[in-house]
């Protein structure tokens, strides 16, 4: 296995702890299976043996990090070892410098409440164990406070290629966590001890030494509170995004694909495609795919599931960068008139449509899904749909 792949997967193990402790929105598990993890909460700083077949206790021993306050609950994650593709010491030695240390952060919600949060994490590559502490200041759970907690993590309890992890924490109850490449993660929490009847969903993105999270709390009455949180490695406390900003334009949104999905959400996609369409689905992204350019992806399918439109949004950091990128990718195709600076099809009869608006470049494709493979669209129909979607997206982009 390449070292880069191993590092990403191992980072997921520690990322799963952070996101489970902070909650999140879960994705559908993949067919590869899951790695259930039982967390055994205890009322003191000593972890005792559990009778659950899903968990075993981590013996009490000197902490590898500064002593935790007696009130902090200690919880074991991954105590039951898994078979198969497990973390190696070489993996841990690579990723430990990236995550070890203190992470200073803060949170805020759309009701005006806010507070701080701190994380300490120490990975021991030789023993393949980690210890992390998570604290929140202020009423994060829509008015309810969260007690501090320390987590003892046995990395051998995590299959590197597992699709999901299910954990039980004293801070956020039962959490289903899904991670994607050590960069994006989601989780969904319920049975939260401090907020009976509440549901907590979150999406998180790690970019270098910063983690950004967006969460939604739905209380027992159905009232929703939207919030954001952020942590940065080191002593400088990270500032979270404004939760009232409904535009998905952060780096985390680029990476998740939510940035691109906003453009399809902003238009009447059913009208442009001349068929009933489902809502768009974020489809990932990449920071600095080219120098000064990020890309965000989304797609949407017809209601019958037979046709799909894909949208790639390339966001440049300046007009000069956009101009250079466009000239590099313009294959001397005839310019097409429309609400854009320039546009063309990649090749005659090949319906991949490029268009340029301001600092943004869009690539639109239309084609059949697997389910619609026997209902082939003509090239003329696909070209028509590409141009219609591109026109609507270009007009929406000009208003942003």
N, C-alpha and C positions, 0 to 999 in steps of 0.2 A: 504494500500500500504506500503511495507517495506520502512524503512527510507532511506536505501541505494539507492533504486530505485528513490525515491522522490528527493534525493540530486542530483543524476546524471541528472535528467530531468530539475531541476531548474537551474543547472549549464549551461545547454544548452541555457537557455534564455539569460544569460549574455554572453555566448560564441557566440551566434548568433549575438549580437551587435558587438563584436570584429571582427568576421569573415566577417560580412557584411560591416563593415567599411574598412576592409583590402582586401575584395573581395574573390572569390573562385570559384571552379568548382562544378557545381550542379549535384546531383544525381537525378534519376527518383523518383518522389514523390510516397509514398506508397499509398495503397488503403484506408488508414485511413483518408485521407483528409488533408487539409492544413489550416494554420492560417495566412491569409494575414494581413500585417501590413503596414500601410501608414505612411511615415515619412514626416513631413511638414517642409521643410527648411525655415528659415527666415534670413533676412540680418542683424539682430542685435541680441543682447543677450536676447531679449524678445521674447517669443513664443506667437504668436497671433492665434486667432480662425481660423480654416480652414473650408471652405465650403464643403470639400470632405466628402462624407458619410462614408469613410473608416477611418477617423481620427478625433480626437478632440484635442484641444490645451491643453498644460500643463500650468497652470497659472504661471505668473511670481512670484517668491518667492525667499527668501534667499537661496543661494546654500549651500548644505551640505558639499561641498568640497571647496578648495581654489578658490578665484575669478578667472574667466577665462578672458583672455585678450579680450578687446572689439571687436577685429576683429574675434574672434572665433564665428562661427555660431552655434546656438542652434537648435537642431532637436528633435522632439518628436517621440519616438518609443513605440508602444503598447498602444497608448492613448485610442483607442476604446477597451473596455473590451470584453472578450470572455466568452462564457458560457461553462459549463462542468468542466473538470478537470483543475482547475487553481491552481496557486501557493498559499501556505498557509504560515502564519507567521512562523510556526515551521520550514518549509523548509528553509525560508530565514535566520532564525537564525543559521541554521546549515552551510549553504554555504557561508554566508557573510564573516566569518573570512578567508576563502580560497581565496577570490578574492579581498577583500577590500584593498586599498593601491595603491602604485605606482609600475608600471611595466616598467623597462628600457630595451630598445631593440635597434636593428639595422637592416639594410637591405643591400643587395648587389646584383648586377646582373652580367650576363655573359659578359656585355660590359665594365665592370670595374667601373661602377658608384656605389656609396655607400652613406650611410648616417645613421642617428640615428632616433629613434622613441621612443615616450614616451606615456604611458597610465596611467591615474588615474581612479580609479573606487571606488565608495562608494555606498553600498547597505544599505537601511534603512528598516530593517525587520518589524518594526511596521507599516510603511506606505506602504510597498510593492512597493517601488520605488527605482530607482538607477540613478546615474548620472555618466557619463563617458566622459573623454576627450581624444582625440586621435590626436597626432601631428607627423608629419614627417619632417625631415630635409633633404634637397637635392632633386634632380629631380627623384623621384621614378618612375613616369610613363614614363619611357624611354625618359627622358629629360624634362618632365613637372613636375612642383612642385604641391604639394597638400596643400590646406589651412588647418589650424587647425579647429577642430570642436568639439562641446560638444553635448552629447546625453542625453536627459532626457528619462528614461526608466520606463514605468509603467508595472510592472511584471504581473498585472492582464490582460494585453493585450496579454499574451502568453499562449496558451494551452500547457500543459507540454508534451503531447503525439503527438503534431502536427508533421507531416512529413516534412513540409517545411515552411519557412517564406519568404515573398517577401517584401523588404524594398527599399525605395528611400532615398539616402543620398547625401549631398552636396559634399562629397569627392569622392565617387566612383559610383555615378549614381544609376541605378536600379540593385539590387542584389537579386538573388535567393539563399537562404541559406538552407542547409540541415545539420542536426547534428545527430550524432550517439552516444548515451550514455554519452554525456558530455565530450567525449575524442576526437573523430574525427569529423571534420566538413568540408564541401566543400561549395563553392559559385561560381557564375558566374555573372560578372558585365558587363553592357553595358550602353550606353548613358552617358558616363563619362564626366562631364563638362570640365575638363582640357585637355581631349584628345578625341576630336570628332572622331567618327568612330572606336575607339579602343575597343577591348574586353579584359577583365581581368579575368583570372581563377586562382583559388587557392585551395589548400588543406591544412588543418591545424590540428595539433595534440597537445593536452594539456597533459603533463606528470608532475604531481605534480605542482611545482611552475614555470614551463617553458612552453611556447607555441612556437612551430615551424611551419613555414609556407613555402610552396613552391608555386610560382606563375609563370604564363606565361602571358605576355602582347603581344597582336597581334594588331599592329597599322593599320591605315586605308589602308596602302599599302600592308598589309599582312606580314610585317616583324615581327618576334617573338623575344621577349626578355625574358629570363628565370632568375628568381631571387629567393632569399630566404630571410626570415626574422625570427627574434626570439626575444622573450621578456622573462625576468625573473623578478620575484617579488622581490622588494627591490631595493637597491642602486647600485648593481653590474649589469652593462649592459651586456646583453646576446650577444654572438657572433653567427651569423647565419652560417649555413653550406655553403660550397663552392658550388655555383650553377652550376659550370662546372663539378662537380662530378656526372656522370650519373648513378653510382651505387647506388642503394637504400639500404643503410646500416645503416641509422640512426635509433634512437628509434621510430621516427615518421613513418618510413618505415616499421619497424617491426609491429607496431600497425595497420597500414592500410592494410598490406598484400603485399605491393609493393616489399618488400625484397624477399618474396617467389616467387613472379611472375617473378623476374629477372632470376631465375633458369630455368623456363620453356621457357622464352624468349631466353635464351642462347643456347637452343638445337633445333634440327629439330623435333618438336613435332609430326608433321604429319608423318614423317618417323618412329618414335618410336611407334606410335599408329597404323600404317598401314592404316590410313584414314585421309582425310583432316580435319584439326583442326582450330578452331577459336583462336584468341589471348587469353592469360591467363587473368583472372580477379582477382585482389587482393580481399581477403576475410577475412580481419581483422587479429588480432593477440593479443598477451598478453605479457606484460613484467613480468618477474619473475613468470612464471607459475609453475616452481619448483625453488628451491634455485640455483641461478647461471645460470638459463636457461630461455631464451625467446622463444616464438613460433610465427611463421608467417605463414599465410595460403593463398593458391591460388587455383584456379581451371580453367579448360578449357573444352569446349565442342566441339564435332565434328560439322562440318559444317551443317550436317543434323539435329543436335540438339538431337540425340538419345543416345549418349554416353558421359560420363563425366569422366575426370581424376582429382583427388584431390591430392594436395601436401601440406604436413605440414613440415615445416622446424624448427627444434629445434636447436637453437644456444646457445652453452655453453660458459662460460667465461674461461674455461681452459680444458686441456686434462684430468685432474683428474676428473673434473665434468662430462665430457662426458663419461668417463669410468664407473663412478659410476651409471650414469643414464642408460647406456646400460645394465649393469649387472642387474639392478633392473627390467628392462623391457624385458630382454631376457628370453623367456619362454622355454628355453632348446630345441629350434627347431634346426633341422639340418642346419649347416652353408652352404650357397650357394656361389660358386666361382663367382668372378666378380671384377670390379674395385673399391672395397671398403674394409674397414678393416674387416667388418663383415656384414652379411645380413641374413634374414630369413623371411618366411611367418608366420603370427601370429598363424596360425593353418593349418594343412593339409587340402587342399581343400577350404581354406578361404583366398581369395586373398587380404589381407592387408599386404603390403610389407614394412619391416623395413630395412634400411641400414645406415651404419656409415662411415663417411668420415671426418677425422681430428676432428675438434671440432663441427661438424655438424651431426645431425641425421635426416634422412628423413623418412616419412611415406607416401606411395603412395597407393591409392585405385583407382580402375576402376570399373564403373558400369553404368547401364542405368539411364537416366533421366526420369522424369515423362512422357515426350513425347515418350520415347523409351521403356516404360514398357512392351509393347507387343512384343518387339524384344529382348528377353532375350539373354544375352551372356553366353556361356558356362564357367564353372570355368577355363578350360584350356586356353581359349582365354583371360580371365581377368588376369590370372597369367602371361601369355606371355606378355601382354601389360604392366603390372606392372613392370616386370623385365626389359623390353626394356626401359621404361621411367626412371627407377631407374639407369640403366647403363649409359644412356646419361647424366642424372643429376649429377651422381657421377663423371664422367669425367670432366664435366663443373666446378664442385665444386673444384676439384683438381687444376684447373688453376686459381682460384680466388686469 
